[in-house]
Amino acid sequence: MGSNGAVLVVWATKPRGRPARMLADLGVEVVPVVEDEGNVDRYVLSKRVAVERRTGSGLLRGIMDKTLFTSAVYLREHFAVPILIVEGAVNYEHSAFNPQAVRGAVTSMMLEYGLSVLATPDLDETVRVIAMMARQEQVGIPEISFTPKRAARDLADQQRRVVEMLPGAGMVLARELLQHFGSVRRIAEATEDELRAMRGIGARKARQIVKVFADEYGSVDTEKDLEDAVEAEPRLLFRRPVELLARQHHIYTDEKDRHVVDLVFHDARANEVVLVELKRGRLGREHAAQIRRYLDHAAQSKLLRGLLAGGATLRGLLATVEPSDYEPADPDVTARVVDRKRAIAVLKRLRAERTGDPA
């Protein structure tokens, strides 16, 4: 499960295999791949990412029967990010393979076929790597900075590093600002005129620095942010009044597999139940397939069973704040792009209510 509560989904060619069962134990929803090429142990994480798992002995068999190469062609042609995991040691002692030939086959996966090759020591690590990649692909990599960081030597070093992040401020200007104002707080509270009195700070730079400290934060960073906004203001998605029935609602299949629906609404006027799945990025077929499973098992929910038995219709709604032109082929599923500015305005309103700050 993602850190924001979203359920991870992995499509597996061997859904009853031990790796798939271990993924399910980690909270990952495992869905069988109905159509695939060959008898391979493959895990599809999205329409662009797929992982093929081969043990050390499986790698040798794949070289011998050429399935390693035919599978590599399939992955390259169908996925933008194909990945091969080689699990465990390659035992050359009890095989007729020359180690140099095996190394050549593995390196050709990267250089000729365009696959990324990872090595894991055992099955547990393989499963955890696949789950991590699924989380990063489907939920996102939380707050990773690509700026190299070093450990601060002391408090003064920490203060300098904070000020260095201001617009146009490098190490020299950061030191001068701290020596002039005396603290990060006084810099944050400085006016444009006070900043412009400093050598090297003109009107534009002073204005940018003041904006960094003074302007209200406005962004939709996570699916949870979008959930918060839609829960508080359903009109971001709906034209008619609707009632929120649940958030992060669990739906179970006959096999006790768990699905988690982001939001569930009821349109009393249309007598329609709407299952909402929110995404941070562009919408795609895998998201429509995900909400299709929710719809297929909605009657298993005690919350929804009565409404459906009473004649309510059921609809799935995919939504994102990112530009997306995806139109689901499923007539029961619709897609919508939430107005980002409106969503940010709602988040600012919620923040003001929490903090008591009218700004």
Buried (B, 14 or more C-beta within 10 A) or exposed (E): BBEBBBBBBBBBBBBEBEBBEBBBEBEBBBBEBEEBBEEBBBBBBBBBBBBBBBBBBBBBEBBEEEBBBBBBEBBBEBBEBBBBBBBBEBEBEEBEBEEEEBEEBBEBBEEEBEBEEBBBEEBEBBBBBBBEBBBBBBBBEEEEEEEEEEEEEEEEEEBBBBBBEBEEBEEEBBBBBBEBBEEBEEBBEBEBEBBBEBEEBEEEBBEBBBEEEEEEEEEBEBBBBBBBBBBBBBEBBBEEEBEBBBBBBEBEEEEEBBBBBBBBBBBEEEEBBBBBBBBBBEBBEBBBBBBBBBBBBBEBBEBBEEBBEEEBEBBBBBBBBEEBEBEBEEEBBBBBBBEBEBBBBBBBEBBEEEEEEEE
